[in-house]
Amino acid sequence: MQVLLKGLRLLNPDQGLDKKADILISNGIIEKIGSIDTSEIKDVKEYNFEGKLCVPGLYDMHVHFREPGQEDKETVVSGSNSAAAGGFTGVACMPNTNPAIDSAEVVKFIIDRGRDHLVDIDPIGAVSKGRKGEGLAPMLELYDAGAVGFSDDGTAVKTSALLRRALEYSKMIDAPIIEHCEDESLAGGSMNESIVSTQLGLPSIPTVAEDLIVMRGILLAEYTGGKIHVAHISSKRSVELVRDAKKRGIEVTAEAAPHHFTLTDECIKAFDPNYKMNPPLREQKDVDAIIEGLQDGTIDCIASDHAPHNIEEKEMEFIYAPNGIIGLETQLGITLSELYHTKKLTIEQIVEKLSINPRKVLNLEVPQIAVGETANLTIIDTEKEWEVDIKSFKSRSINSPFGGRKLKGKSLSVINSLQMFVDGEFHSI
Ligand code: DOR
């Protein structure tokens, strides 16, 4: 089967590629790039993407699919459908499932669940058995089974000693430890510690809880030579710590989630649990620092922290509701609206943070837009204006604070693994 994509702007900063061309895909492989005349080709499905952007398939390195254990919230397949709808051709899924991704069996189970899907599924193995922080998970076995990084996300690695060992093991295979940066002894609140938490009388989590664990990770990465990746960075001080560590040549990378560069703890005043996540929404100074960190390269990646929860749980009183919001289907639109259309980031920087850098952090191949390569592509209309309708999402859950928000920029199609997702449907190609 052949597919012809007409009129694209091909953009891949990793290849130094930026040009206007058509793409012919045959059996999932890019066969021709250039000005392609349809009359030359028989049996071809043609799509007119005049002026639209074509980039290496987007990759979200931080999602929570709830399989195994809480399939009513999300499965590997429903989460992957949500990823495809959001413009992603690959995701890394976090190990706080039940059971946790702490054995080769669970790693293989998840890979198997996603096997025939358009979206590549890369499991993140747990650092500790059951994520309990008592002993290391069999990290090398998890890696051999297909895990691409390690994390106890949901919580930080419990002790410095365990993190040190985890870094030593992961160094052998050049994989990152992805740290949820939060000091347990300072955590336990349900929002950021600020004037707003005082006004609302809610138990709070100070930014220093994050900063301490970011600093611990940096120091231990320096000491062991291992790689630390700071998940969902949310505080100004943490951004400064990562910036300084990078200057000193320490192997540290970081990601930020769209809610942390668009929303502040002022949103909590409505007591809507769809604004509750961990780390919590911070203050404007933190939002500004995250944007600066994205601009100067301190923050390498944008990742959703897609965290589905069912409505019964999420609609509890604010302090009892679980942490987390879904994000796969709003991430690209928010990023383009808040960072590209406001001229805070260039389109090249956005492609780096949403496609290239996450794969580099996880040592995955960056898709190339070149003849002979597998077609792994996202086609984006940066100018498309749309309103977030959560009910139309592919995710099984609806816990998003962005319902009704007007956005500019949307994925039109994704292509990978001999499939194309376009107009809300998957097709074999
Ligand atoms: O808000 C969050 N939700 N933060 C986390 O670290 C975990 C996640 C989840 O699994 O729900």
Residues whose N, C-alpha, C, O or C-beta is under 5 A from the ligand:
A	BS01	DOR	H64 D153 G154 M277 N278 P279 A307 N323 G324
